[in-house]
Amino acid sequence: MTKIVPVLIALLLWGPAAAQSAETEKIFHCPTHPEVRQEVPGICPACGMKLVPVAP
């Protein structure tokens, strides 16, 4: 039991941060200009289309 407690504490402390960092590491691209890529959603500078998340 005493070996499980530190593991549970570690999961509680770092689990949400790991999930959040994975969430923020998405890459967005333009459907018609796949070379346009960025880490945040936005608008393609070449055509004005909305950037969409890259499929995993």
MOPAC internal coordinates of N, CA, C and O (Angstrom, degrees):
PM7 1SCF
backbone

  N    0.0000 0     0.00 0     0.00 0    0    0    0
  C    1.4547 1     0.00 0     0.00 0    1    0    0
  C    1.5259 1   111.04 1     0.00 0    2    1    0
  O    1.2310 1   120.01 1   139.81 1    3    2    1
  N    1.3217 1   117.59 1   -40.19 1    3    2    1
  C    1.4584 1   119.98 1  -177.52 1    5    3    2
  C    1.5236 1   111.99 1   -69.58 1    6    5    3
  O    1.2310 1   119.87 1   158.30 1    7    6    5
  N    1.3397 1   117.85 1   -21.70 1    7    6    5
  C    1.4628 1   120.66 1   177.07 1    9    7    6
  C    1.5218 1   111.41 1   -79.43 1   10    9    7
  O    1.2310 1   120.27 1   155.52 1   11   10    9
  N    1.2978 1   117.10 1   -24.48 1   11   10    9
  C    1.4631 1   121.80 1  -177.99 1   13   11   10
  C    1.5261 1   110.94 1   -78.71 1   14   13   11
  O    1.2310 1   119.69 1   146.72 1   15   14   13
  N    1.3026 1   118.19 1   -33.28 1   15   14   13
  C    1.4655 1   121.77 1  -175.32 1   17   15   14
  C    1.5342 1   111.75 1   -59.16 1   18   17   15
  O    1.2310 1   118.42 1   131.26 1   19   18   17
  N    1.3405 1   120.62 1   -48.74 1   19   18   17
  C    1.4710 1   118.62 1   178.47 1   21   19   18
  C    1.5326 1   113.11 1   -62.24 1   22   21   19
  O    1.2310 1   120.52 1   145.65 1   23   22   21
  N    1.3143 1   116.61 1   -34.35 1   23   22   21
  C    1.4617 1   119.88 1   178.24 1   25   23   22
  C    1.5205 1   109.79 1   -66.21 1   26   25   23
  O    1.2310 1   119.92 1   136.23 1   27   26   25
  N    1.2995 1   117.76 1   -43.77 1   27   26   25
  C    1.4680 1   121.09 1   178.48 1   29   27   26
  C    1.5228 1   111.31 1   -63.43 1   30   29   27
  O    1.2310 1   120.42 1   138.91 1   31   30   29
  N    1.3067 1   116.81 1   -41.09 1   31   30   29
  C    1.4694 1   120.41 1   178.13 1   33   31   30
  C    1.5244 1   109.98 1   -62.77 1   34   33   31
  O    1.2310 1   120.17 1   136.43 1   35   34   33
  N    1.3265 1   117.29 1   -43.57 1   35   34   33
  C    1.4631 1   120.99 1   178.87 1   37   35   34
  C    1.5232 1   111.11 1   -61.49 1   38   37   35
  O    1.2310 1   120.12 1   137.16 1   39   38   37
  N    1.3147 1   117.38 1   -42.84 1   39   38   37
  C    1.4612 1   120.59 1   178.77 1   41   39   38
  C    1.5198 1   111.69 1   -63.76 1   42   41   39
  O    1.2310 1   120.58 1   140.36 1   43   42   41
  N    1.3206 1   116.49 1   -39.64 1   43   42   41
  C    1.4611 1   119.74 1   179.31 1   45   43   42
  C    1.5207 1   111.64 1   -67.84 1   46   45   43
  O    1.2310 1   120.26 1   143.31 1   47   46   45
  N    1.3310 1   117.11 1   -36.69 1   47   46   45
  C    1.4586 1   119.98 1  -178.00 1   49   47   46
  C    1.5241 1   113.01 1   -78.05 1   50   49   47
  O    1.2310 1   119.83 1   136.63 1   51   50   49
  N    1.3329 1   117.93 1   -43.37 1   51   50   49
  C    1.4543 1   120.49 1  -173.49 1   53   51   50
  C    1.5167 1   113.75 1  -102.72 1   54   53   51
  O    1.2310 1   119.32 1   166.78 1   55   54   53
  N    1.2962 1   118.89 1   -13.22 1   55   54   53
  C    1.4588 1   121.37 1  -179.99 1   57   55   54
  C    1.5180 1   113.08 1   -60.24 1   58   57   55
  O    1.2310 1   118.93 1   126.54 1   59   58   57
  N    1.3323 1   119.64 1   -53.46 1   59   58   57
  C    1.4646 1   120.44 1   179.96 1   61   59   58
  C    1.5217 1   112.59 1   -63.08 1   62   61   59
  O    1.2310 1   119.79 1   143.20 1   63   62   61
  N    1.3186 1   118.00 1   -36.80 1   63   62   61
  C    1.4603 1   120.64 1   179.87 1   65   63   62
  C    1.5219 1   110.52 1   -65.75 1   66   65   63
  O    1.2310 1   119.92 1   139.82 1   67   66   65
  N    1.3114 1   117.76 1   -40.18 1   67   66   65
  C    1.4639 1   121.08 1   179.08 1   69   67   66
  C    1.5309 1   110.13 1   -65.77 1   70   69   67
  O    1.2310 1   120.59 1   138.51 1   71   70   69
  N    1.3006 1   116.47 1   -41.49 1   71   70   69
  C    1.4605 1   119.85 1   178.81 1   73   71   70
  C    1.5217 1   110.61 1   -66.04 1   74   73   71
  O    1.2310 1   120.08 1   140.83 1   75   74   73
  N    1.3146 1   117.44 1   -39.17 1   75   74   73
  C    1.4579 1   121.38 1  -179.75 1   77   75   74
  C    1.5241 1   110.76 1   -68.40 1   78   77   75
  O    1.2310 1   120.01 1   139.58 1   79   78   77
  N    1.3370 1   117.59 1   -40.42 1   79   78   77
  C    1.4562 1   119.21 1  -179.74 1   81   79   78
  C    1.5252 1   110.50 1   -67.14 1   82   81   79
  O    1.2310 1   119.73 1   144.22 1   83   82   81
  N    1.3155 1   118.12 1   -35.78 1   83   82   81
  C    1.4617 1   120.24 1   176.35 1   85   83   82
  C    1.5182 1   110.01 1   -65.13 1   86   85   83
  O    1.2310 1   120.47 1   143.49 1   87   86   85
  N    1.3039 1   116.71 1   -36.51 1   87   86   85
  C    1.4612 1   121.64 1   178.77 1   89   87   86
  C    1.5239 1   110.65 1   -65.11 1   90   89   87
  O    1.2310 1   120.12 1   140.31 1   91   90   89
  N    1.3153 1   117.37 1   -39.69 1   91   90   89
  C    1.4542 1   120.54 1  -176.54 1   93   91   90
  C    1.5132 1   113.33 1   -82.12 1   94   93   91
  O    1.2310 1   119.60 1   173.94 1   95   94   93
  N    1.3213 1   118.36 1    -6.06 1   95   94   93
  C    1.4500 1   121.14 1  -178.87 1   97   95   94
  C    1.5267 1   112.14 1   -92.67 1   98   97   95
  O    1.2310 1   119.42 1  -161.21 1   99   98   97
  N    1.3064 1   118.71 1    18.79 1   99   98   97
  C    1.4572 1   121.43 1   177.62 1  101   99   98
  C    1.5242 1   109.67 1   -70.19 1  102  101   99
  O    1.2310 1   121.17 1   -30.94 1  103  102  101
  N    1.3045 1   115.37 1   149.06 1  103  102  101
  C    1.4523 1   121.82 1   175.79 1  105  103  102
  C    1.5286 1   107.42 1  -113.56 1  106  105  103
  O    1.2310 1   120.71 1   -42.67 1  107  106  105
  N    1.3188 1   116.24 1   137.33 1  107  106  105
  C    1.4527 1   122.58 1   179.66 1  109  107  106
  C    1.5239 1   108.91 1  -113.11 1  110  109  107
  O    1.2310 1   120.66 1   -35.83 1  111  110  109
  N    1.3379 1   116.35 1   144.17 1  111  110  109
  C    1.4594 1   120.79 1   179.47 1  113  111  110
  C    1.5206 1   110.08 1  -141.68 1  114  113  111
  O    1.2310 1   121.52 1   -14.85 1  115  114  113
  N    1.3306 1   114.70 1   165.15 1  115  114  113
  C    1.4618 1   120.61 1   177.15 1  117  115  114
  C    1.5272 1   108.56 1   -86.69 1  118  117  115
  O    1.2310 1   119.53 1   -46.74 1  119  118  117
  N    1.3310 1   118.50 1   133.26 1  119  118  117
  C    1.4657 1   120.25 1   178.92 1  121  119  118
  C    1.5309 1   113.40 1   -61.32 1  122  121  119
  O    1.2310 1   119.64 1   148.45 1  123  122  121
  N    1.3243 1   118.30 1   -31.55 1  123  122  121
  C    1.4630 1   120.20 1  -178.80 1  125  123  122
  C    1.5297 1   112.99 1   -98.87 1  126  125  123
  O    1.2310 1   120.12 1   165.44 1  127  126  125
  N    1.3096 1   117.37 1   -14.56 1  127  126  125
  C    1.4686 1   121.99 1   177.86 1  129  127  126
  C    1.5286 1   108.18 1  -129.95 1  130  129  127
  O    1.2310 1   119.25 1  -102.88 1  131  130  129
  N    1.3414 1   119.04 1    77.12 1  131  130  129
  C    1.4695 1   121.65 1  -174.66 1  133  131  130
  C    1.5276 1   113.87 1   -61.49 1  134  133  131
  O    1.2310 1   119.90 1   163.71 1  135  134  133
  N    1.3294 1   117.79 1   -16.29 1  135  134  133
  C    1.4607 1   119.91 1   177.07 1  137  135  134
  C    1.5330 1   112.42 1   -74.18 1  138  137  135
  O    1.2310 1   120.58 1   163.10 1  139  138  137
  N    1.3495 1   116.49 1   -16.90 1  139  138  137
  C    1.4725 1   120.98 1   176.53 1  141  139  138
  C    1.5217 1   107.20 1   -83.83 1  142  141  139
  O    1.2310 1   120.67 1   -70.13 1  143  142  141
  N    1.3279 1   116.32 1   109.87 1  143  142  141
  C    1.4676 1   122.06 1  -177.53 1  145  143  142
  C    1.5217 1   108.81 1  -135.65 1  146  145  143
  O    1.2310 1   120.80 1   -36.94 1  147  146  145
  N    1.3361 1   116.08 1   143.06 1  147  146  145
  C    1.4592 1   121.09 1   174.21 1  149  147  146
  C    1.5161 1   109.86 1  -155.44 1  150  149  147
  O    1.2310 1   120.96 1   -12.99 1  151  150  149
  N    1.3319 1   115.76 1   167.01 1  151  150  149
  C    1.4679 1   121.64 1  -174.54 1  153  151  150
  C    1.5221 1   113.92 1   -86.39 1  154  153  151
  O    1.2310 1   119.94 1   172.14 1  155  154  153
  N    1.3119 1   117.71 1    -7.86 1  155  154  153
  C    1.4679 1   120.86 1   179.57 1  157  155  154
  C    1.5244 1   109.10 1  -127.27 1  158  157  155
  O    1.2310 1   119.68 1   -28.01 1  159  158  157
  N    1.3235 1   118.21 1   151.99 1  159  158  157
  C    1.4614 1   119.26 1   177.14 1  161  159  158
  C    1.5230 1   110.51 1   -64.45 1  162  161  159
  O    1.2310 1   120.75 1   -25.15 1  163  162  161
  N    1.2944 1   116.17 1   154.85 1  163  162  161
  C    1.4592 1   120.03 1   179.79 1  165  163  162
  C    1.5123 1   110.92 1   179.57 1  166  165  163
  O    1.2310 1   121.25 1    26.51 1  167  166  165
  N    1.3253 1   115.21 1  -153.49 1  167  166  165
  C    1.4559 1   122.96 1  -176.97 1  169  167  166
  C    1.5298 1   108.89 1  -118.39 1  170  169  167
  O    1.2310 1   120.48 1   -40.24 1  171  170  169
  N    1.3212 1   116.69 1   139.76 1  171  170  169
  C    1.4661 1   121.71 1   177.89 1  173  171  170
  C    1.5284 1   109.16 1   -67.90 1  174  173  171
  O    1.2310 1   119.85 1   -53.14 1  175  174  173
  N    1.3292 1   117.89 1   126.86 1  175  174  173
  C    1.4630 1   119.69 1   179.24 1  177  175  174
  C    1.5310 1   112.86 1   -70.19 1  178  177  175
  O    1.2310 1   120.04 1   160.62 1  179  178  177
  N    1.3298 1   117.54 1   -19.38 1  179  178  177
  C    1.4674 1   120.61 1  -178.37 1  181  179  178
  C    1.5285 1   112.60 1   -81.94 1  182  181  179
  O    1.2310 1   120.21 1   140.81 1  183  182  181
  N    1.3442 1   117.20 1   -39.19 1  183  182  181
  C    1.4691 1   118.52 1  -174.12 1  185  183  182
  C    1.5312 1   114.34 1  -130.69 1  186  185  183
  O    1.2310 1   119.77 1   169.07 1  187  186  185
  N    1.3269 1   118.05 1   -10.93 1  187  186  185
  C    1.4620 1   120.81 1   178.83 1  189  187  186
  C    1.5199 1   114.95 1    86.47 1  190  189  187
  O    1.2310 1   119.89 1  -176.26 1  191  190  189
  N    1.3390 1   117.82 1     3.74 1  191  190  189
  C    1.4617 1   119.73 1   178.57 1  193  191  190
  C    1.5304 1   110.25 1   -74.67 1  194  193  191
  O    1.2310 1   121.42 1   -23.54 1  195  194  193
  N    1.3126 1   114.90 1   156.46 1  195  194  193
  C    1.4625 1   121.60 1   177.25 1  197  195  194
  C    1.5241 1   109.41 1   -71.18 1  198  197  195
  O    1.2310 1   120.56 1   -46.04 1  199  198  197
  N    1.3564 1   116.54 1   133.96 1  199  198  197
  C    1.4604 1   120.48 1   175.95 1  201  199  198
  C    1.5133 1   108.95 1   -75.54 1  202  201  199
  O    1.2310 1   120.89 1   -39.03 1  203  202  201
  N    1.3242 1   115.91 1   140.97 1  203  202  201
  C    1.4642 1   122.12 1  -177.93 1  205  203  202
  C    1.5198 1   109.40 1  -118.46 1  206  205  203
  O    1.2310 1   119.96 1   -24.84 1  207  206  205
  N    1.3385 1   117.68 1   155.16 1  207  206  205
  C    1.4741 1   119.91 1   179.21 1  209  207  206
  C    1.5252 1   110.86 1   -65.02 1  210  209  207
  O    1.2310 1   121.08 1   -37.58 1  211  210  209
  N    1.3255 1   115.54 1   142.42 1  211  210  209
  C    1.4599 1   121.68 1   175.02 1  213  211  210
  C    1.5313 1   107.42 1   -74.44 1  214  213  211
  O    1.2310 1   120.35 1   -46.45 1  215  214  213
  N    1.3168 1   116.94 1   133.55 1  215  214  213
  C    1.4631 1   121.14 1   179.26 1  217  215  214
  C    1.5271 1   109.71 1   -66.15 1  218  217  215
  O    1.2310 1   120.19 1   -40.79 1  219  218  217
  N    1.3498 1   117.25 1   139.21 1  219  218  217
  C    1.4665 1   119.85 1  -179.05 1  221  219  218
  C    1.5185 1   112.75 1   -68.09 1  222  221  219
  O    1.2310 1   120.10 1   180.00 1  223  222  221

